[in-house]
Amino acid sequence: QTVVTQEPSFSVSPGGTVTLTCGLSSGSVSTSYYPSWYQQTPGQAPRTLIYRTYTRSSGVPDRFSGSILGNKAALTVTGAQAEDESDYYCALYMGSGIWVFGGGTKLTVL
Amino acid sequence: QVQLVESGGGVVQPGGSLRLSCAASGFTFPSYNMHWVRQAPGKGLEWVAFMRSDGSSEYNADSVKGRFTISRDNSENTLYLQMNRLRADDTAVYYCAKDGGGGNCFFDYWGQGALVTVSS
């Protein structure tokens, strides 16, 4: 069974830069998996940040960027702000109409 | 603006059934694939089911295969999730999500969710 891996937690200072990653338990993540990223604060629905690896969703600040780093998809927050403290989830399209989410990363800004 | 409004959540006993609805507005519903995604209390997101825009095919996560059925009524702009043989581990907030289209394979708009609690 395919497992999508994310760091459980990460911490960044205000104004700092942090990179969250999204990997596979077996194999490498490539653009062929159409990596996407979602931000969620407690009690709220997810918000779409990045799709198709690199593309920012409408209205998303340009301090959020997506990429492939090595064998993983990555979400970089450059110049982190207090309001970026959230849970972040990646999703990969596995083909054949199947998607898998990572376990999520809790980002703390302090 | 795009709106997705889920309804039909509630408390159900193990082994019971429930049907969720998702009323869509603000976009051409028959033109877009749609998804259900769930989140158990204190846990992460889990993709549940996908249906093509014309209803021609559906796909489900292994965890719900044979128990849950996704469907849609394009004349009513509504997506459904029929949940049978419910188990305690199906307890979650269920989100309806619009596919981003264009072959980009992502979820671009989300509803606010419907809570389903499976408990005796």
Interface residues (C-beta under 8 A of the other chain):
Chain A: Q1 Y34 S36 Y38 Q40 A45 P46 R47 T48 Y51 R52 T55 S57 D87 Y89 A91 Y93 S96 G97 I98 W99 V100 F101 G102 G103 G104
Chain B: H35 V37 G44 L45 E46 W47 F50 S57 E58 Y59 A61 D62 Y95 G100 N104 C105 F106 F107 D108 Y109 W110 G111 Q112 G113
